[in-house]
């Protein structure tokens, strides 16, 4: 094990890939390093191209995680990859990801709540009418007459 893995040369600073891994933004340190090397992380507005760039408390990191753009302020450095509550104490989320609105499925039964069970025969006919099936559309018109 090399000296750079156990402790950093500058006190009060930590490698950015280690910090992202400690804070549990990435499952492995190599994934964090890959994002840094690809230029996918900004450190206080500057693009990071090396995983060995140093972070310190007060720095602002911007990076993509999944479909969300994360804006994180470094609060503490940490000394290990601990449990989630310990990891959440390392940063302040300046732009938390907003939950995505559920996309409305056009083929879902119009009057059925999600998780309410199987559609009834009437619901199925309404779905078929939405899909544009002419035979089912005629059957639905006859049912409502």
GUKOL-385555 format. One record per residue (C-alpha): residue number from 1; residue in three letters; chain; x, y, z. Coordinates in nm, 4 decimals. Example, Ala and Ser with C-alpha at 12.3 -4.5 7.8 and 13.67 -1.06 7.14 Angstrom:
2
(1; 'Ala'; 'A'; (1.2300; -0.4500; 0.7800));
(2; 'Ser'; 'A'; (1.3670; -0.1060; 0.7140));
This chain:
145
(1; 'Unk'; 'A'; (0.0000; 0.0000; 0.0000));
(2; 'Unk'; 'A'; (0.1505; 0.3324; -0.0998));
(3; 'Unk'; 'A'; (0.1764; 0.6390; 0.1180));
(4; 'Unk'; 'A'; (-0.0680; 0.8330; -0.1027));
(5; 'Unk'; 'A'; (-0.3465; 0.5844; -0.0303));
(6; 'Unk'; 'A'; (-0.3180; 0.6086; 0.3466));
(7; 'Unk'; 'A'; (-0.2689; 0.9803; 0.3887));
(8; 'Unk'; 'A'; (-0.2577; 1.2857; 0.1655));
(9; 'Unk'; 'A'; (0.0453; 1.5074; 0.1389));
(10; 'Unk'; 'A'; (-0.1475; 1.8267; 0.2148));
(11; 'Unk'; 'A'; (-0.3197; 1.8465; 0.5532));
(12; 'Unk'; 'A'; (-0.6839; 1.9549; 0.5365));
(13; 'Unk'; 'A'; (-0.7260; 1.8235; 0.1818));
(14; 'Unk'; 'A'; (-0.8356; 1.4925; 0.0291));
(15; 'Unk'; 'A'; (-0.8340; 1.3440; -0.3211));
(16; 'Unk'; 'A'; (-1.1620; 1.4172; -0.4982));
(17; 'Unk'; 'A'; (-1.2192; 1.0547; -0.6016));
(18; 'Unk'; 'A'; (-1.1713; 0.9378; -0.2416));
(19; 'Unk'; 'A'; (-1.4063; 1.2047; -0.1091));
(20; 'Unk'; 'A'; (-1.6793; 1.1177; -0.3605));
(21; 'Unk'; 'A'; (-1.6440; 0.7535; -0.2600));
(22; 'Unk'; 'A'; (-1.6397; 0.8338; 0.1145));
(23; 'Unk'; 'A'; (-1.9551; 1.0447; 0.0729));
(24; 'Unk'; 'A'; (-2.1224; 0.7493; -0.1024));
(25; 'Unk'; 'A'; (-2.1965; 0.9208; -0.4304));
(26; 'Unk'; 'A'; (-2.0318; 0.6316; -0.6132));
(27; 'Unk'; 'A'; (-2.0264; 0.2620; -0.5339));
(28; 'Unk'; 'A'; (-1.6561; 0.2221; -0.6060));
(29; 'Unk'; 'A'; (-1.3610; 0.4568; -0.5983));
(30; 'Unk'; 'A'; (-1.2734; 0.3599; -0.9556));
(31; 'Unk'; 'A'; (-1.6138; 0.4857; -1.0762));
(32; 'Unk'; 'A'; (-1.5490; 0.8180; -0.9026));
(33; 'Unk'; 'A'; (-1.1988; 0.8348; -1.0534));
(34; 'Unk'; 'A'; (-1.3358; 0.7595; -1.4013));
(35; 'Unk'; 'A'; (-1.5856; 1.0457; -1.3772));
(36; 'Unk'; 'A'; (-1.3082; 1.2809; -1.2638));
(37; 'Unk'; 'A'; (-1.0684; 1.1709; -1.5386));
(38; 'Unk'; 'A'; (-1.3413; 1.2132; -1.8015));
(39; 'Unk'; 'A'; (-1.3933; 1.5754; -1.6939));
(40; 'Unk'; 'A'; (-1.7382; 1.5139; -1.5471));
(41; 'Unk'; 'A'; (-1.6731; 1.6976; -1.2196));
(42; 'Unk'; 'A'; (-1.6419; 2.0699; -1.1553));
(43; 'Unk'; 'A'; (-1.4605; 2.1910; -0.8478));
(44; 'Unk'; 'A'; (-1.5738; 2.5450; -0.7619));
(45; 'Unk'; 'A'; (-1.6545; 2.6029; -1.1289));
(46; 'Unk'; 'A'; (-1.3309; 2.4607; -1.2745));
(47; 'Unk'; 'A'; (-1.3399; 2.1324; -1.4667));
(48; 'Unk'; 'A'; (-1.1478; 1.8536; -1.2936));
(49; 'Unk'; 'A'; (-0.9557; 1.6233; -1.5278));
(50; 'Unk'; 'A'; (-0.7486; 1.4347; -1.2704));
(51; 'Unk'; 'A'; (-0.8767; 1.2124; -0.9907));
(52; 'Unk'; 'A'; (-0.5966; 1.3317; -0.7623));
(53; 'Unk'; 'A'; (-0.7314; 1.6886; -0.7476));
(54; 'Unk'; 'A'; (-0.7701; 1.7975; -0.3844));
(55; 'Unk'; 'A'; (-1.0894; 1.9071; -0.2126));
(56; 'Unk'; 'A'; (-1.1180; 2.0980; 0.1128));
(57; 'Unk'; 'A'; (-1.4126; 2.2025; 0.3280));
(58; 'Unk'; 'A'; (-1.6005; 2.4859; 0.1615));
(59; 'Unk'; 'A'; (-1.5457; 2.3653; -0.1976));
(60; 'Unk'; 'A'; (-1.8492; 2.3245; -0.4232));
(61; 'Unk'; 'A'; (-1.8655; 2.0185; -0.6481));
(62; 'Unk'; 'A'; (-2.0938; 1.9849; -0.9499));
(63; 'Unk'; 'A'; (-2.1321; 1.6494; -1.1243));
(64; 'Unk'; 'A'; (-2.3878; 1.4291; -1.2934));
(65; 'Unk'; 'A'; (-2.5218; 1.1323; -1.1030));
(66; 'Unk'; 'A'; (-2.7663; 0.9289; -1.3046));
(67; 'Unk'; 'A'; (-3.0228; 1.1686; -1.4488));
(68; 'Unk'; 'A'; (-2.9587; 1.4382; -1.1896));
(69; 'Unk'; 'A'; (-2.7006; 1.7150; -1.1707));
(70; 'Unk'; 'A'; (-2.5688; 1.7265; -0.8150));
(71; 'Unk'; 'A'; (-2.4396; 2.0483; -0.6579));
(72; 'Unk'; 'A'; (-2.2625; 1.9619; -0.3336));
(73; 'Unk'; 'A'; (-2.0780; 2.1746; -0.0791));
(74; 'Unk'; 'A'; (-1.7973; 1.9899; 0.1011));
(75; 'Unk'; 'A'; (-1.8479; 2.0276; 0.4788));
(76; 'Unk'; 'A'; (-1.5961; 1.7741; 0.6105));
(77; 'Unk'; 'A'; (-1.3343; 1.5426; 0.4636));
(78; 'Unk'; 'A'; (-1.3954; 1.2149; 0.6444));
(79; 'Unk'; 'A'; (-1.1460; 0.9410; 0.7110));
(80; 'Unk'; 'A'; (-1.3299; 0.6299; 0.5879));
(81; 'Unk'; 'A'; (-1.6277; 0.5106; 0.3876));
(82; 'Unk'; 'A'; (-1.8697; 0.4697; 0.6737));
(83; 'Unk'; 'A'; (-2.2452; 0.4201; 0.7017));
(84; 'Unk'; 'A'; (-2.4871; 0.6496; 0.5176));
(85; 'Unk'; 'A'; (-2.5552; 0.8897; 0.8109));
(86; 'Unk'; 'A'; (-2.1811; 0.9397; 0.8523));
(87; 'Unk'; 'A'; (-2.1420; 0.9990; 0.4785));
(88; 'Unk'; 'A'; (-2.4267; 1.2521; 0.4700));
(89; 'Unk'; 'A'; (-2.2479; 1.4577; 0.7346));
(90; 'Unk'; 'A'; (-1.9625; 1.5161; 0.4886));
(91; 'Unk'; 'A'; (-2.1613; 1.7405; 0.2540));
(92; 'Unk'; 'A'; (-2.4468; 1.9861; 0.2161));
(93; 'Unk'; 'A'; (-2.6714; 1.9301; -0.0839));
(94; 'Unk'; 'A'; (-2.7236; 2.2696; -0.2494));
(95; 'Unk'; 'A'; (-2.9562; 2.1383; -0.5209));
(96; 'Unk'; 'A'; (-3.1225; 1.8150; -0.4076));
(97; 'Unk'; 'A'; (-3.2641; 1.6048; -0.6910));
(98; 'Unk'; 'A'; (-3.6362; 1.6547; -0.7351));
(99; 'Unk'; 'A'; (-3.8469; 1.3403; -0.7623));
(100; 'Unk'; 'A'; (-3.9558; 1.2791; -1.1187));
(101; 'Unk'; 'A'; (-4.3215; 1.3082; -1.1972));
(102; 'Unk'; 'A'; (-4.4613; 0.9711; -1.2880));
(103; 'Unk'; 'A'; (-4.5193; 0.9634; -1.6573));
(104; 'Unk'; 'A'; (-4.8783; 0.8941; -1.7405));
(105; 'Unk'; 'A'; (-4.9086; 0.5678; -1.9266));
(106; 'Unk'; 'A'; (-5.1626; 0.6138; -2.2068));
(107; 'Unk'; 'A'; (-5.2476; 0.2441; -2.1875));
(108; 'Unk'; 'A'; (-5.3363; 0.2481; -1.8182));
(109; 'Unk'; 'A'; (-5.7060; 0.2092; -1.7448));
(110; 'Unk'; 'A'; (-5.8519; 0.5596; -1.7161));
(111; 'Unk'; 'A'; (-6.0418; 0.5120; -1.3889));
(112; 'Unk'; 'A'; (-5.8140; 0.2675; -1.2097));
(113; 'Unk'; 'A'; (-5.5767; 0.3812; -0.9389));
(114; 'Unk'; 'A'; (-5.2223; 0.2403; -0.9585));
(115; 'Unk'; 'A'; (-5.1966; -0.0782; -0.7562));
(116; 'Unk'; 'A'; (-5.5724; -0.1326; -0.7480));
(117; 'Unk'; 'A'; (-5.5500; -0.4762; -0.9095));
(118; 'Unk'; 'A'; (-5.6394; -0.6092; -1.2502));
(119; 'Unk'; 'A'; (-5.8491; -0.3989; -1.4842));
(120; 'Unk'; 'A'; (-6.2116; -0.4992; -1.5220));
(121; 'Unk'; 'A'; (-6.3596; -0.5982; -1.8562));
(122; 'Unk'; 'A'; (-6.4962; -0.2466; -1.8956));
(123; 'Unk'; 'A'; (-6.1535; -0.0974; -1.8184));
(124; 'Unk'; 'A'; (-5.9907; -0.3270; -2.0739));
(125; 'Unk'; 'A'; (-6.2363; -0.2120; -2.3401));
(126; 'Unk'; 'A'; (-6.1575; 0.1492; -2.2556));
(127; 'Unk'; 'A'; (-5.7860; 0.0744; -2.2918));
(128; 'Unk'; 'A'; (-5.8443; -0.0913; -2.6279));
(129; 'Unk'; 'A'; (-6.0451; 0.2121; -2.7388));
(130; 'Unk'; 'A'; (-5.7514; 0.4363; -2.6432));
(131; 'Unk'; 'A'; (-5.5204; 0.2169; -2.8481));
(132; 'Unk'; 'A'; (-5.7453; 0.2660; -3.1492));
(133; 'Unk'; 'A'; (-5.8872; -0.0854; -3.1888));
(134; 'Unk'; 'A'; (-6.2033; -0.0306; -3.4026));
(135; 'Unk'; 'A'; (-6.3716; -0.3537; -3.2875));
(136; 'Unk'; 'A'; (-6.3328; -0.2676; -2.9215));
(137; 'Unk'; 'A'; (-6.4344; 0.0935; -2.9854));
(138; 'Unk'; 'A'; (-6.7666; -0.0260; -3.1294));
(139; 'Unk'; 'A'; (-6.8171; -0.2616; -2.8332));
(140; 'Unk'; 'A'; (-6.7564; 0.0259; -2.5925));
(141; 'Unk'; 'A'; (-7.0101; 0.2488; -2.7713));
(142; 'Unk'; 'A'; (-7.2720; -0.0277; -2.7528));
(143; 'Unk'; 'A'; (-7.2042; -0.0760; -2.3813));
(144; 'Unk'; 'A'; (-7.2662; 0.2882; -2.2967));
(145; 'Unk'; 'A'; (-7.5901; 0.3129; -2.5014));
